[in-house]
């Protein structure tokens, strides 16, 4: 049971590491420009605070996951790891949701506020942002699965029924 738990959590962490790394790289490399009325309009992730927050959280989750993958899975430090996993999962969910809200406004606009959609003018940027958000959403789901599985394996002996 212990070895299967370690293998499963290692695989979840490895896939989550890949998802956070891909989300960070794709978002950082997202940029496009267009000319509108002889003015050059450049769209890049650093123009929006929500996208900056997304990149920072994804990079922190990636680095944290890389460090945790090589820690021993026994000892008192592991309880802190479970708490930090919950914190990282919540941070990932908040960063994805904030970036998704801004991406939606960029794609659809907001007629009530007078904001026009920009994806028609900078489609390469919007495709990069969409790919980064998908990878970030996958990472958030994987972290929530990791937290649920870890809590189950830690708390399972407490709820086991002795049949004697």
C-alpha positions in Angstrom: 0.0 0.0 0.0 2.8 2.4 0.9 4.7 1.9 -2.4 1.5 2.3 -4.5 0.7 5.5 -2.6 4.2 6.9 -3.3 4.0 6.0 -7.0 0.6 7.5 -7.4 1.4 10.7 -5.6 4.7 10.9 -7.5 2.9 10.5 -10.8 0.3 13.1 -9.8 3.0 15.5 -8.8 5.0 14.9 -12.0 1.9 15.6 -14.2 1.0 18.7 -12.1 4.6 19.9 -12.5 4.4 19.5 -16.2 1.1 21.3 -16.4 2.3 24.2 -14.3 5.5 24.5 -16.3 3.6 24.4 -19.6 1.1 27.0 -18.3 3.9 29.3 -17.2 5.9 29.0 -20.4 3.0 29.4 -22.7 1.6 32.4 -20.9 5.0 34.2 -20.7 5.5 33.6 -24.4 2.1 35.0 -25.4 2.4 38.2 -27.3 1.0 39.6 -30.5 0.6 42.9 -32.2 -1.6 44.5 -34.8 -2.1 47.9 -36.5 -5.3 49.8 -35.8 -5.6 53.2 -37.5 -1.8 53.4 -38.0 -1.3 52.7 -34.3 0.5 49.6 -33.2 -1.4 47.7 -30.6 0.7 45.1 -28.7 -0.9 42.5 -26.5 1.3 40.6 -24.0 0.7 38.9 -20.6 2.5 41.6 -18.7 -0.1 44.2 -19.6 -2.7 42.6 -17.3 -2.2 42.1 -13.5 -4.4 39.0 -13.6 -2.1 37.3 -16.1 1.0 38.4 -14.1 -0.7 36.8 -11.0 -1.3 33.7 -13.0 2.3 33.4 -14.1 3.6 34.0 -10.6 1.3 31.4 -9.0 2.0 28.8 -11.7 5.8 29.4 -11.3 5.6 29.1 -7.5 3.5 25.9 -7.8 6.0 24.5 -10.3 9.0 25.2 -8.0 7.2 24.0 -4.9 6.3 20.8 -6.7 9.8 20.2 -7.9 11.1 20.5 -4.3 8.4 18.4 -2.7 8.9 15.5 -5.2 12.4 14.9 -3.8 11.5 15.1 -0.1 11.1 12.0 2.0 7.5 11.0 2.4 7.8 10.2 6.1 8.3 12.4 9.2 6.7 15.4 10.7 7.5 17.5 7.7 4.9 15.6 5.7 2.0 17.2 7.6 3.3 20.6 6.6 3.4 19.4 3.0 -0.2 18.4 3.1 -1.1 21.9 4.4 1.1 23.5 1.7 -0.6 21.4 -1.0 -4.0 22.7 0.1 -2.6 26.3 -0.1 -1.1 25.7 -3.5 -4.3 24.2 -4.8 -6.3 27.2 -3.6 -3.8 29.6 -5.1 -3.9 27.8 -8.5 -7.7 27.9 -8.5 -7.7 31.6 -7.7 -5.1 32.4 -10.4 -6.9 30.4 -13.0 -10.2 32.0 -12.2 -8.9 35.6 -12.2 -7.0 35.0 -15.5 -10.1 33.3 -17.0 -12.3 36.3 -16.2 -9.9 38.7 -18.0 -9.6 36.3 -20.9 -13.3 36.1 -21.2 -13.5 39.9 -21.4 -10.8 39.9 -24.0 -12.6 37.4 -26.1 -16.2 38.6 -25.7 -15.8 42.2 -24.6 -18.3 43.9 -22.3 -21.0 46.0 -24.1 -22.2 47.5 -20.8 -18.7 48.9 -20.0 -17.9 49.7 -23.7 -15.0 47.2 -23.8 -14.5 45.7 -27.2 -13.2 42.2 -27.8 -9.6 42.0 -28.8 -9.2 38.4 -30.0 -10.2 39.4 -33.5 -7.2 41.6 -33.7 -4.6 39.5 -31.8 -5.6 35.9 -32.4 -2.1 34.4 -31.6 -2.2 36.1 -28.2 -5.6 34.7 -27.4 -4.7 31.2 -28.5 -1.6 31.3 -26.2 -3.7 32.5 -23.3 -6.3 29.9 -23.9 -3.7 27.1 -23.9 -2.1 28.5 -20.8 -5.4 28.6 -19.0 -6.2 25.0 -20.0 -2.9 23.8 -18.6 -3.4 25.9 -15.4 -6.9 24.4 -15.0 -5.5 20.9 -15.4 -2.8 21.7 -12.8 -5.5 23.0 -10.3 -7.6 19.8 -10.8 -4.5 17.6 -10.3 -3.6 19.5 -7.1 -7.1 19.0 -5.8 -7.0 15.3 -6.6 -3.6 15.1 -4.9 -5.0 16.8 -1.8 -8.0 14.5 -1.7 -5.9 11.4 -2.2 -3.3 12.4 0.4 -6.0 13.2 3.0 -7.7 9.9 2.2 -4.5 7.9 2.8 -3.7 9.8 5.9 -7.1 9.6 7.4 -8.2 6.2 6.2 -6.7 4.3 9.2 -8.7 6.5 11.6 -12.0 5.4 10.1 -11.2 1.8 9.5 -13.6 -0.6 11.2 -12.0 -3.5 13.1 -13.9 -6.8 12.3 -12.9 -9.0 15.2 
